[in-house]
Amino acid sequence: MLVRSFIAPMFATNCWIIAAEKGSECIIVDPGMTDISAEIEMIVAEEGFKPVAALLTHGHLDHTFSVKPLADGYGIPAYIHPEDRRFIAEPLGIHGAQFAEQLRGLHFEEPEKVELLKDESELNLLGLSIRAIHAPGHTRGSLMFLVNGNTLLSGDVLFAGSIGRTDLPTGSASDMQKTLRKKVLTLDDEVRVLPGHGAETTIKYERKTNPYLKELAR
């Protein structure tokens, strides 16, 4: 499996590009802000990739800002959990009033093709097995994606040494605790973790060092 990434300039969000190999089909995960579509298109062209889907771990703008130009430009669907779908076009509903001034005058729309995923939805793309895991806590509709059983796109659920915040609209500390206990700590140690922000890690390393996971494992 080939993994490329690009860090979006606002909030340093990781946009992941996953393919089986160079020159094959690929998926684009969490294209952030500002508009990074040109940079992603350059990586796609450089590797000879053919995008077939855009996956969104949740509805925050720093993960969805560039999804429409990329999805519509390549004619591919964007996948998201139904709880977070409306926030692609109505971002104020999930970001809170403090972002109102920053977003004033900006217009948001869904991509032309949007597909909805529920917990345990299976996507057969790229010749790889991709399982959607509903992981509420950061937002009500947060998803993680487990690729081939050994690589986790964790969005803003799990980071190296930390977890996602739960104090924004639709976030829930109690839901996050359940997600970590039932959806993260149950994964195999050797699973590679590609988070929404920061460096990649592994479940084994986080189980041993991440204070939030260590507390739950007691």
C-alpha positions, 0 to 999 in steps of 0.5 A, a space after each residue: 500500500 502506498 501512502 502520500 500526505 499533504 499538510 493543509 496550511 490552516 490547522 495543519 490537517 493531514 490530507 492522506 492519499 492512499 493507493 495500492 501502488 504507484 499508478 493505481 486508483 487512490 482515495 483522498 482523505 480529509 482535504 482541508 483548508 484553505 483550498 488545497 485542491 491544486 496541491 493534491 492534484 499535483 501529487 495525484 499526477 506525480 504518482 499517476 493515481 486515479 482518484 475514485 473516492 474522497 473520504 471524510 472522517 468528520 464535518 469540520 472545515 479543516 477536513 472538508 474545505 477542499 472536498 467539493 473542488 476535488 470530488 467534482 473535479 474528478 467526478 468522484 463521490 465524497 463519503 461521510 457519516 449522515 450525522 455530519 453530512 449537513 455541515 459540509 454546506 452549513 459549517 457554522 452548525 458544527 463550529 460554533 459562533 466564534 467562527 461566524 466572522 471568519 466564515 462571513 461571505 464564504 459560500 459552501 456547497 456539497 459535492 455533486 455526489 455524496 454517499 453516506 456511511 454507517 458503522 461497519 460499512 465496507 468499501 471495496 476500493 483500490 483492491 483494498 478492504 476499507 471498513 468505516 468505524 463510527 467513532 463519536 466524541 469529537 463530533 457526533 458523526 466522526 468516522 475512522 477508516 480501517 484499511 486492510 485491517 492494519 492501517 487506521 485513518 483516525 481523523 480527530 479521534 486519536 493522535 500521537 500522544 493525545 485525542 480530539 477535543 470534545 468541547 465543540 458543537 456535537 462533541 461529547 466527552 462521554 461518547 469519546 470515552 466509549 469510542 476509545 474503549 470500544 473502538 480504539 483499544 480493541 484494535 491490534 497493537 500493530 495497526 498503523 495510525 494515520 491521524 488527522 493532525 500530527 505524526 503517524 503512530 501505532 496502536 501499540 505505542 499509544 496504548 503504552 504512552 498515550 495518557 488518555 488510553 492508559 487511563 482507560 486501560 487501567 
